[in-house]
Amino acid sequence: MSSLFDFPTTQKWPPQHPERLQLYSAPTPNGVKVSIMLEEIGLPYEAHLIHPNGNDHHSPEYITLNPNEKMPAIIDPNGLDGNVQPLFESNAILYYLAQKTGKLLPQDSVRQYQCLQWLFFQGAGMGPMLGQVGFFYKYAGKDIEDKRPLQRYLNESKRVFGVLNQHLEGKQWMMGDEYTIADIAVFPWIRSFNVYYEAGHLVDYDSFTNIHRVLEAFLARPAVQRGLLIPEVPEA
């Protein structure tokens, strides 16, 4: 599509600033990755709330942008090749924005691939495991009498925390002294596991001192504090 307005998504969520990148998201662990990234790099954007408790992400207009019906997604009217760039999957968007701006991604090819391996680690392992704990501990799955599914995901989550905690030994960030998209991918999920799922005690979170230390540094960043609240969800 050659124009932003060729996308049906823009009919349901009309842009007020069509020259800017359009973000379709919610303040979920995956959603805030992109808003935090955009705040960190200072790229102008316009945020549209895809309400997590509604059917926005199942609407025909949104599905044309993200057939997986998840959040977030973007439409960049100023893509890398000069064309309009639609994109879904939070970690793909992080990588795209890093490539577009040359920010928050190591320039050395070896370190860049090392950064990407942690991006995939989060997307393929950490996110799914922690999300399943949330379902079986706090949400609909908590009413299931058989506790073996919850225990399975707790065991794997604790293992993943151990891998991450060991990696962070002696490091300021995921890539050592360099703050990158790997941090933006990982730490919103750690925060949600403790704050929203309230499940930290189930894996003895306090014992993972390196994770706790880096999470606190992450949450102290002004761009992170802003991004965690975007898009704003109106009070019920």
C-alpha positions as CSV (number, residue, x, y, z in Angstrom):
1,M,0.0,0.0,0.0
2,S,1.4,3.4,-1.0
3,S,-0.5,5.6,1.5
4,L,-1.2,5.5,5.2
5,F,-4.9,6.0,4.4
6,D,-4.9,2.8,2.2
7,F,-4.9,0.8,5.4
8,P,-8.4,0.0,6.8
9,T,-7.0,0.4,10.3
10,T,-6.7,4.1,9.8
11,Q,-10.5,4.3,9.1
12,K,-11.3,2.9,12.5
13,W,-8.6,4.9,14.2
14,P,-8.2,8.1,12.2
15,P,-4.7,9.7,12.6
16,Q,-4.5,13.2,13.7
17,H,-0.9,13.4,12.7
18,P,-0.6,11.2,9.5
19,E,3.0,12.2,9.0
20,R,4.0,10.4,12.2
21,L,4.4,6.7,13.0
22,Q,1.1,5.2,14.0
23,L,1.2,2.9,17.1
24,Y,-1.8,0.6,17.8
25,S,-1.2,-0.8,21.3
26,A,-2.2,-1.1,24.9
27,P,-0.2,-0.9,28.2
28,T,0.5,-4.7,28.3
29,P,4.0,-6.2,28.7
30,N,4.4,-6.5,24.9
31,G,2.6,-3.2,24.2
32,V,4.8,-1.0,26.3
33,K,7.9,-2.3,24.7
34,V,7.2,-0.3,21.7
35,S,6.0,2.9,23.5
36,I,9.1,2.7,25.7
37,M,11.3,2.3,22.6
38,L,9.6,5.3,20.8
39,E,10.1,7.4,23.9
40,E,13.8,6.4,24.2
41,I,14.6,7.2,20.6
42,G,12.5,10.3,20.4
43,L,10.8,9.4,17.1
44,P,7.5,11.3,16.7
45,Y,4.5,9.0,16.8
46,E,0.8,8.9,17.5
47,A,-0.7,6.2,19.8
48,H,-4.1,4.6,19.4
49,L,-5.5,2.5,22.2
50,I,-6.5,-1.1,21.3
51,H,-8.5,-1.7,24.4
52,P,-7.3,-5.0,26.0
53,N,-10.7,-5.7,27.5
54,G,-12.7,-5.1,24.3
55,N,-12.8,-6.5,20.8
56,D,-10.7,-4.0,19.1
57,H,-7.9,-6.5,18.3
58,H,-10.5,-8.8,16.7
59,S,-12.0,-6.2,14.5
60,P,-11.7,-6.6,10.7
61,E,-9.9,-3.3,10.5
62,Y,-7.2,-4.3,12.9
63,I,-6.8,-7.8,11.5
64,T,-5.8,-6.3,8.2
65,L,-2.8,-4.9,10.0
66,N,-2.2,-7.8,12.4
67,P,-3.6,-11.1,11.3
68,N,-2.5,-12.6,14.6
69,E,-4.9,-10.3,16.4
70,K,-2.4,-9.3,19.1
71,M,-0.9,-6.1,20.3
72,P,1.1,-4.0,19.3
73,A,1.3,-3.1,15.7
74,I,2.6,-0.1,13.8
75,I,2.2,1.7,10.5
76,D,5.2,3.9,9.7
77,P,4.5,6.3,6.8
78,N,8.2,6.8,6.4
79,G,9.6,3.3,6.0
80,L,13.2,2.4,5.4
81,D,12.7,2.2,1.7
82,G,10.6,5.3,1.5
83,N,7.4,3.3,1.4
84,V,4.7,2.9,4.1
85,Q,5.8,0.1,6.5
86,P,3.2,-1.9,8.4
87,L,4.6,-4.3,11.1
88,F,3.4,-6.5,14.0
89,E,5.1,-8.5,16.7
90,S,6.7,-6.3,19.4
91,N,10.3,-7.6,19.1
92,A,10.2,-7.2,15.3
93,I,9.1,-3.7,15.8
94,L,11.9,-3.0,18.3
95,Y,14.5,-4.3,15.8
96,Y,12.9,-2.3,12.9
97,L,13.0,0.9,15.0
98,A,16.6,0.3,16.0
99,Q,17.6,-0.3,12.4
100,K,15.7,2.8,11.3
101,T,17.3,5.1,13.8
102,G,20.6,3.5,14.5
103,K,19.8,3.6,18.2
104,L,19.8,1.0,21.0
105,L,21.3,-1.8,18.9
106,P,25.1,-2.6,18.9
107,Q,26.8,-1.6,15.6
108,D,29.4,-4.4,15.8
109,S,27.9,-7.4,14.0
110,V,29.0,-9.9,16.7
111,R,27.4,-7.9,19.5
112,Q,24.4,-7.2,17.4
113,Y,23.7,-10.9,17.0
114,Q,24.3,-11.4,20.7
115,C,21.7,-8.8,21.4
116,L,19.2,-10.4,19.0
117,Q,19.6,-13.8,20.7
118,W,18.3,-12.3,23.9
119,L,15.5,-10.7,22.0
120,F,14.5,-14.1,20.7
121,F,15.0,-15.6,24.2
122,Q,12.4,-13.2,25.5
123,G,9.9,-13.7,22.7
124,A,10.2,-17.5,22.4
125,G,10.7,-18.5,26.1
126,M,10.3,-15.8,28.7
127,G,7.2,-14.1,27.5
128,P,5.1,-17.3,26.9
129,M,6.1,-18.9,30.2
130,L,5.4,-15.9,32.3
131,G,2.2,-15.2,30.5
132,Q,1.0,-18.7,31.2
133,V,1.7,-18.3,34.9
134,G,-0.4,-15.2,34.8
135,F,-3.3,-17.1,33.2
136,F,-3.2,-20.1,35.6
137,Y,-2.4,-18.1,38.7
138,K,-4.4,-14.8,38.4
139,Y,-6.8,-15.0,35.6
140,A,-9.3,-17.6,34.2
141,G,-7.0,-20.5,34.7
142,K,-6.9,-20.0,38.5
143,D,-10.2,-21.8,38.8
144,I,-8.8,-25.0,37.3
145,E,-8.5,-27.6,40.1
146,D,-5.6,-29.4,38.5
147,K,-2.6,-27.4,39.5
148,R,-0.1,-29.3,37.4
149,P,-0.3,-26.8,34.5
150,L,0.5,-23.9,36.8
151,Q,3.4,-25.8,38.4
152,R,4.8,-26.7,35.0
153,Y,4.9,-23.0,33.9
154,L,6.2,-21.9,37.3
155,N,9.1,-24.4,37.1
156,E,10.0,-23.2,33.7
157,S,9.7,-19.5,34.7
158,K,12.0,-20.1,37.6
159,R,14.5,-21.7,35.3
160,V,14.3,-18.8,32.9
161,F,14.8,-16.4,35.8
162,G,17.9,-18.3,36.7
163,V,19.3,-18.1,33.2
164,L,18.7,-14.4,33.1
165,N,20.0,-13.7,36.6
166,Q,23.3,-15.6,35.8
167,H,23.7,-13.6,32.6
168,L,23.3,-10.3,34.4
169,E,26.1,-11.1,36.9
170,G,28.5,-8.2,36.8
171,K,26.5,-6.4,34.0
172,Q,24.8,-3.1,34.1
173,W,22.4,-4.1,31.3
174,M,21.7,-7.2,29.1
175,M,24.6,-6.2,26.8
176,G,26.9,-5.1,29.6
177,D,27.4,-1.3,29.7
178,E,25.2,-0.7,26.7
179,Y,21.4,-0.3,27.1
180,T,19.7,-1.9,24.1
181,I,16.4,-3.3,22.7
182,A,17.2,-6.5,24.7
183,D,16.5,-4.6,27.9
184,I,13.3,-3.1,26.5
185,A,12.1,-6.6,25.5
186,V,12.9,-8.3,28.8
187,F,12.2,-6.0,31.7
188,P,8.5,-5.0,31.0
189,W,7.8,-8.8,31.4
190,I,9.7,-9.0,34.7
191,R,7.8,-6.0,35.9
192,S,4.4,-7.4,34.9
193,F,5.2,-10.8,36.5
194,N,5.6,-9.0,39.9
195,V,3.2,-6.2,39.6
196,Y,0.2,-7.4,37.5
197,Y,0.4,-11.2,38.0
198,E,1.6,-10.8,41.6
199,A,3.5,-14.0,41.1
200,G,7.0,-13.1,42.2
201,H,6.8,-15.0,45.5
202,L,5.9,-18.2,43.7
203,V,9.4,-18.3,42.1
204,D,11.3,-16.7,45.0
205,Y,11.9,-13.6,43.0
206,D,13.9,-11.9,45.8
207,S,16.6,-14.4,45.3
208,F,17.3,-13.2,41.8
209,T,19.3,-10.2,43.0
210,N,20.8,-9.3,39.6
211,I,17.4,-9.2,37.9
212,H,16.0,-7.0,40.7
213,R,19.0,-4.6,40.4
214,V,18.7,-4.1,36.7
215,L,14.9,-3.9,36.8
216,E,15.1,-1.0,39.3
217,A,17.6,0.8,37.0
218,F,15.3,0.2,34.0
219,L,12.2,1.5,35.8
220,A,14.1,4.7,36.8
221,R,14.6,5.8,33.2
222,P,12.3,8.7,32.3
223,A,11.5,7.2,28.9
224,V,10.4,4.0,30.5
225,Q,8.2,5.8,33.0
226,R,6.5,7.6,30.2
227,G,6.2,4.6,27.9
228,L,4.6,2.4,30.6
229,L,1.5,4.7,30.5
230,I,1.1,4.8,26.7
231,P,-1.5,4.5,25.3
232,E,-3.5,5.9,28.2
233,V,-6.5,3.7,29.2
234,P,-9.5,5.8,30.3
235,E,-10.8,5.1,33.7
236,A,-14.0,3.0,33.8
